[in-house]
């Protein structure tokens, strides 16, 4: 094989290997970070109509940090989450009904407001804690909890 044709072989192989490696990493994050368990308990069949925020940061425990990579919609049906295109492998969309939220904790984290929701996984006795960042966004989530009859906000 001539030396001039070597890049034409190496580049396609590199992109295939990189895509497979990226897919594996994203899939493992979904499984270990908590997204997968929540998606199995609260699967979304379609995105509900409501107010949307794109490129939001959310956190699931220690390994599930989704910095500026999740699209979120708030509607009467619940809280809808779906990662951006690059992170969708292993990440099914989630729709958490407002009445499913069993606890909330709001706090100031330096210059940002955070709201952590506790959501039980149906049938297992476990729960997932999901944190959201940004004052306006946190206010909107609490307003939806209030409007849609969550027992914590009566």
SVG drawing of the C-alpha trace seen along z (x, -y; Angstrom):
<svg xmlns="http://www.w3.org/2000/svg" viewBox="-54 -35 59 38">
<polyline fill="none" stroke="black" stroke-width="0.4" points="0.0,0.0 1.5,-3.4 2.1,-5.9 -0.2,-8.5 -3.3,-6.2 -2.7,-5.5 -4.7,-8.6 -7.6,-7.4 -7.7,-4.2 -6.8,-5.6 -9.4,-8.4 -12.5,-6.3 -11.3,-3.7 -10.7,-6.5 -14.2,-7.9 -15.8,-4.5 -13.9,-3.6 -14.5,-7.0 -18.3,-6.7 -18.4,-3.3 -16.4,-4.5 -18.6,-7.6 -21.7,-5.4 -20.4,-3.1 -19.5,-5.9 -22.9,-7.6 -24.7,-4.3 -22.7,-3.6 -23.5,-7.0 -27.2,-6.4 -27.0,-3.1 -24.8,-4.2 -26.0,-7.7 -29.7,-7.0 -31.3,-8.2 -32.1,-4.6 -34.0,-3.7 -36.1,-6.9 -36.8,-6.4 -38.0,-2.9 -40.3,-4.1 -41.6,-7.1 -41.3,-6.6 -42.4,-9.5 -44.1,-8.5 -44.1,-12.0 -43.1,-15.5 -46.0,-17.3 -47.0,-20.9 -45.6,-23.3 -42.9,-25.8 -39.5,-24.5 -35.9,-25.1 -33.0,-23.8 -29.5,-23.0 -30.2,-22.8 -27.9,-21.3 -29.4,-18.6 -27.7,-16.1 -28.5,-12.5 -26.4,-11.7 -22.6,-11.3 -22.2,-10.0 -25.1,-11.6 -24.0,-15.1 -25.6,-16.5 -24.1,-19.9 -25.9,-22.0 -27.1,-18.9 -30.8,-18.3 -33.9,-19.7 -36.7,-20.1 -40.4,-20.9 -42.9,-21.7 -46.5,-21.0 -49.6,-19.9 -48.7,-16.3 -45.4,-16.6 -41.7,-17.3 -40.3,-16.1 -36.6,-15.5 -34.7,-14.4 -30.9,-14.8 -29.6,-16.6 -28.8,-14.5 -25.2,-13.6 -26.3,-12.0 -29.4,-10.1 -27.9,-6.6 -29.3,-4.7 -31.3,-7.8 -35.0,-7.3 -37.2,-10.5 -38.6,-10.8 -42.0,-12.3 -42.3,-12.6 -45.9,-13.3 -46.1,-16.2 -47.8,-14.0 -44.9,-11.5 -42.5,-14.0 -42.2,-12.9 -39.8,-15.6 -38.1,-18.8 -35.1,-20.7 -34.3,-24.2 -31.0,-25.9 -28.6,-28.6 -25.4,-27.2 -23.1,-30.2 -24.8,-32.4 -27.3,-29.8 -30.5,-28.4 -30.9,-24.6 -34.0,-22.5 -33.6,-18.8 -36.6,-16.5 -37.0,-13.1 -38.8,-10.7 -39.7,-7.2 -39.1,-4.4 -42.3,-2.5 -42.3,1.0 -38.7,1.0 -38.9,-1.1 -36.0,-3.2 -36.0,-6.8 -33.9,-9.0 -32.8,-12.6 -32.7,-14.9 -31.2,-18.5 -32.0,-21.4 -30.1,-24.7 -31.1,-28.3 -33.4,-30.7 -36.0,-31.2 -36.1,-27.5 -36.4,-26.5 -39.2,-29.0 -41.1,-27.5 -40.8,-24.0 -42.1,-24.9 -45.0,-26.8 -45.9,-23.7 -45.8,-21.6 -48.1,-24.1 -50.5,-24.4 -50.8,-20.7 -51.7,-19.6 -48.5,-18.1 -49.0,-17.5 -45.8,-19.2 -47.1,-22.6 -50.6,-22.8"/>
</svg>
